[in-house]
Amino acid sequence: MTDTPTPPPSASAPADPTPRRSGTILARLSQALREQNWFAVALEVVIVIVGVVIGFQVTALGQARSDAAKEQTYLRQLHADLHETLRLADEADSLNARGDRASSNSIRMFYLPETPPADSVIDWHVRSVGMEIVTPLLGTAEALISSGDLSLIRDDSLRAAITAYVTRSHQLIDDQALHYTEWRRSINTMMTRTGYAQHLDWYLTRDSSLANHPLWPGVIGPRRDPFALDVDDLLQDREAQTVINRILQSRLATVGNRQAVEAATEALKEQVEAEVTR
């Protein structure tokens, strides 16, 4: 039996003359420094800086998109508030029209050549009793300012307009409260002067269902008027004329107030619409 010759050991593969680079940027940078490979050091630093810049840009882009979405949400809500304020103002104009005319007739009667009938005088005064006021809806605008989110509105002029609108609206609300208080005080004075029973009778003749209420003080059928209105006497009462004039002036002031609310609201609404549809 012959011995099988042992094959010579295979020559090992030649070593790779190029050293392997470390996996992390920090490791590669450390190795380059040890080797004093300044080109590699500069390259790694540039890679780090570029990565950081790109990261910041991606983050900024995401934040910009988020801010733009929030801005549009605020603008749509603000537009809805402004639209509703205009609707309420228009509704108040319609509801107050008859009362405004009645108040005008109440002061005009002092200058008529003939004495108007008592039922007309009572009708004018009772119609003057009702008055609707308008309070602008400021929830979204005030939330923008108080939260600091007003900075989300990119248009400088719109930001300034929102702040000015809130300030102006509060001024109009305060003015309206003063006019309303004066109007209410004058109405109560004239109700006493013309006779409360006259007002009960006016309502009773227009809504017979009130007579079925157990607490309704009016009398059905023939009745005695304990404080019949003497129109001739009223027309000679300078104090009554002054009070009626205050009622009219208060109503006219609220008309002007509503018009100011409508003008300010419409102006801001146009600016908001321009940004929403941009």
Secondary structure, DSSP 8 states (H G I E B T S, - for coil): ----------------SS----SSHHHHHHHHHHTT-HHHHHHHHHHHHHHHHHHHHHHHHHHHHHHHHHHHHHHHHHHHHHHHHHHHHHHHHHHHHHHHHHHHHHHHGGG-SS---HHHHHHHHHHHH---------HHHHHHHHHSGGGG---HHHHHHHHHHHHHHHHHHHHHHHHHHHHHHHHHHHHHHH-HHHHHHHHHHH-GGGGGSTT-----SS---TT---HHHHHT-HHHHHHHHHHHHHHHHHHHHHHHHHHHHHHHHHHHHHHHT-
